[in-house]
Amino acid sequence: MKIYFLENLEYPLDKTLMETFQLCDLSFEVLSLPNDHKETGKVLESKERGCVFLPAVWQDLFCVKIIQEIKLLEKAFETVIVGSAPLAENLVLAFNEGLSAYLTVPITKVNFQHIFLRVKARHKQYIERLDMEHRLFDLERQLNMSSGSEPVHIRNHYLGQAFLDIKKQKGPFSEENIEILIISSSEVQKEKLATLLNVLGLTVVKVKNIEEAIKIVQDKYFSIIISDNVLPDGEAVALADQLRKSCSKVPKLVVWSSSPEKAGSLLDPKNHIDEVVLKPSPETGIESILPTIIALMYQV
């Protein structure tokens, strides 16, 4: 996969990122561009498809405009924002436009390799016409996951509404009581998801099993709970049952499953599970569950 770095005189390429690529023995091409997103589209039009890295310091929606231009091209390009996490409204809009991932600083060989593996896998699937959102929607359609799942056009509406609400400080993004509980025995997974949700201005609490979760929900209300299907002390179905017994107001429950085959049975109405998403991995990425979380925020 070809790799391109975009820079201009005001925002030169991150030297740490260049050094990391050299450590990983990867070749790349630096494209110096003016502050004109349309010119970016014209330059990439003559390039072989691949991955484009953009500096996060372009905070004036320039990154989003570039992603929009890239999306119009006939060739498939992946896009990665590099640097400190973008402004929340820009991040949501960038994901709406097809952003593949963002690489946070400080850049290390480990977190770079994780992102790059994900982007390579996503690029392969994108060529097959399955981008980040569509992979999830396609999974739902294949499994006939109609119960508990929102239609595609409704889910897209929520994403668009989220962008407007963040800019105007309205809706669930302006409410201090919107808190999310993450239940997972994987510390890495919890941290990555918490970081993404924190960027959107959401409060996150992390626990590792059902016992800890039930103790905390008895004293505090959470709008959404995101849980592994299999936990050290039980499964998600047991968690859902205990939540109904322990909470006067039951939170929305999203379950991560590593097995697509189990999704249909988990969404059986008797289990009281609101959504099932494919468990994030280097292939799908933590960002892939963002549409599901945002959609549920408008239903709590």
Sequence and secondary structure as in RCSB ss.txt:
>XXXX:A:sequence
MKIYFLENLEYPLDKTLMETFQLCDLSFEVLSLPNDHKETGKVLESKERGCVFLPAVWQDLFCVKIIQEIKLLEK
AFETVIVGSAPLAENLVLAFNEGLSAYLTVPITKVNFQHIFLRVKARHKQYIERLDMEHRLFDLERQLNMSSGSE
PVHIRNHYLGQAFLDIKKQKGPFSEENIEILIISSSEVQKEKLATLLNVLGLTVVKVKNIEEAIKIVQDKYFSII
ISDNVLPDGEAVALADQLRKSCSKVPKLVVWSSSPEKAGSLLDPKNHIDEVVLKPSPETGIESILPTIIALMYQV
>XXXX:A:secstr
 EEEEEE SSS   HHHHHHHHHTT   EEEE  S HHHHHHHHHTS SEEEEEETT TTTHHHHHHHHHHHSSS
  EEEEESS   HHHHHHHHHHT  EEE SS  HHHHHHHHHHHHHHHHHHHTT  HHHHHHHHHHHTT  TT  
 HHHHHHHHHHHHHHHHHT GGGG TT EEEEE S HHHHHHHHHHHHHTT EEEEESSHHHHHHHHTTS  SEE
EEESEETTEEHHHHHHHHHHH SS  EEEEEES HHHHHHHT GGG   EEEE   TTT GGGGHHHHHHHHTT 
